[in-house]
Structures are given as structure tokens and as C-alpha cells.
Amino acid sequence: MTVHYLEIVTPDVDKTCVALGKAHSVEFGEPISELGNARTASIAGGGRIGVRGPLRGDEEPVVRPYVLVEDLTAAVEAAKAAGAEIALPSMEIPGQGTIAIYTLGGIEHGLWQE
């Protein structure tokens, strides 16, 4: 299992990027519109961490790992079979890949197919 993208949603994007950058010796780039204006930095194993602000007024702060999968449709079906609620069905992010989000046990999980 590979965490391909670790998403942090927070109202304090800049402060979070500074704290993470100093703690882990990484540098966050400029906002990427396709990722909800997340500022990203590379993580070990070839993935990225992204920090962005809420996209809706009711979006709560969250830390959401996106696990890399070979077959997004099969992974979503497996999550549903395990009792997950699909929060975001399969959605293509231009130039990035295709994602889905599900909730299970009160935790949000992301799936990512390149």
C-alpha cells in the first residue's frame, strides 16, 4: 500500500505549510488549482502532501490519505462491500489522476488512480 497523496484541509494553510516545512525540511510550492489550490510538497516514496483551505463553508478540517490503487472502480466496490459510504464518486482531476473518497468508521479515506 502506498500513500500517494496526503491531503490536509485547514483554515490556516500558510501556518500549516510553515510548520510542516520546518519540521520535515520540505518546501511547499505555489497553489495548484486542480487540487483545490493546495500547496504541495514531495514526500518519501514519490507521493505528495497537499495543504489547502476548505472548498465549502461546511467543509471541516481533515487529514485524508489517498492510497494509490491500480483499479479505482474495483477499490470503490470493495469499500462499499465493507460498508463504506461513498462521499465522492470517481472524479478525474485533469493532469493528476482519478480519485474517489469514502467514509468508513467515521474516517475519510481517499483512493487515487494515476
C-alpha positions in Angstrom: 0.0 0.0 0.0 1.3 3.4 -1.0 0.0 6.8 0.2 0.1 8.7 -3.0 -1.3 12.0 -1.6 -1.8 13.2 1.9 -4.4 16.0 2.0 -4.7 18.4 4.8 -7.7 20.7 4.8 -7.3 23.6 7.3 -8.3 27.3 7.6 -4.6 28.0 8.4 -2.9 26.9 5.1 0.2 29.2 5.3 0.9 28.5 9.0 0.5 24.7 8.4 2.9 24.8 5.5 5.5 26.7 7.5 5.2 24.3 10.5 5.4 21.2 8.3 8.2 22.6 6.2 10.3 23.4 9.2 9.6 20.1 10.9 10.3 17.9 7.9 12.7 20.1 5.9 10.4 20.4 2.9 9.3 23.3 0.8 5.7 23.8 -0.3 5.0 25.2 -3.8 2.5 27.6 -5.1 -1.2 26.7 -5.0 -2.3 24.2 -7.6 -5.8 25.0 -8.9 -6.6 21.4 -9.9 -6.0 20.3 -6.3 -8.3 22.9 -4.8 -5.5 25.4 -4.6 -3.5 23.1 -2.4 0.2 23.9 -1.8 2.2 20.7 -2.2 5.5 19.2 -1.2 7.1 15.9 -2.1 7.1 13.0 0.4 9.2 9.9 0.5 8.2 7.2 -1.9 7.2 9.6 -4.7 3.9 10.9 -3.2 2.9 14.4 -2.2 1.4 16.2 0.8 -1.1 18.9 0.0 -2.4 21.6 2.3 -5.5 23.6 1.2 -8.3 25.6 2.7 -11.9 24.5 2.8 -13.7 24.5 -0.5 -17.1 24.9 1.0 -18.4 26.8 4.1 -19.3 23.5 5.8 -16.1 21.6 5.0 -14.4 20.6 8.2 -10.7 20.4 8.7 -9.4 16.9 7.9 -6.3 14.9 7.2 -7.2 12.5 4.3 -4.7 9.9 2.9 -5.2 8.9 -0.7 -3.9 5.4 -1.3 -2.7 4.5 -4.8 -4.8 1.8 -6.5 -4.5 0.1 -9.9 -8.3 -0.2 -10.4 -10.3 2.6 -8.9 -13.7 1.0 -9.7 -12.7 -2.3 -8.0 -11.4 -0.4 -5.0 -14.6 1.6 -4.6 -16.7 -1.5 -4.9 -14.5 -3.2 -2.2 -15.0 -0.3 0.1 -18.8 -0.4 -0.5 -18.9 -4.1 0.2 -17.1 -3.4 3.5 -19.9 -1.0 4.5 -18.3 2.3 3.4 -20.3 5.3 2.4 -19.1 6.9 -0.9 -18.5 10.6 -0.2 -17.2 11.4 -3.6 -17.6 9.0 -6.5 -14.9 8.6 -9.1 -13.7 12.0 -10.3 -10.9 12.9 -12.8 -8.5 15.6 -11.8 -7.0 16.9 -15.1 -3.3 16.2 -15.2 -3.3 14.5 -11.8 -5.3 11.2 -11.9 -8.7 10.0 -10.8 -9.9 9.9 -7.2 -12.7 8.8 -5.0 -13.4 9.3 -1.3 -15.3 7.1 1.1 -16.1 7.2 4.8 -15.8 4.1 7.0 -15.8 4.1 10.8 -16.0 7.9 10.9 -12.8 8.2 8.9 -12.4 9.7 5.4 -10.3 7.6 3.0 -9.1 8.6 -0.5 -8.4 6.4 -3.4 -6.1 7.6 -6.3 -5.5 6.0 -9.7 -2.9 7.5 -11.9 
